Amino acid sequence: MDQSDEVEALTAGWAIGLHEALNEIERHLTEAQRGLDSAREALRELERLRD
């Protein structure tokens, strides 16, 4: 394996790791969005009950 092969392998590994990290961030953001949606719905319900 020459230096360019090593660089290519490292770059591929880095890209895979970055892709996995971005997928994890997306999962967390999706969960956070669901939580916000639930909180908004709860606030709407409280406002409805208050009126």
Buried (B, 14 or more C-beta within 10 A) or exposed (E): EEEEEEEEEEEEEEEEEEEEEEEEEEEEEEEEEEEEEEEEEEEEEEEEEEE
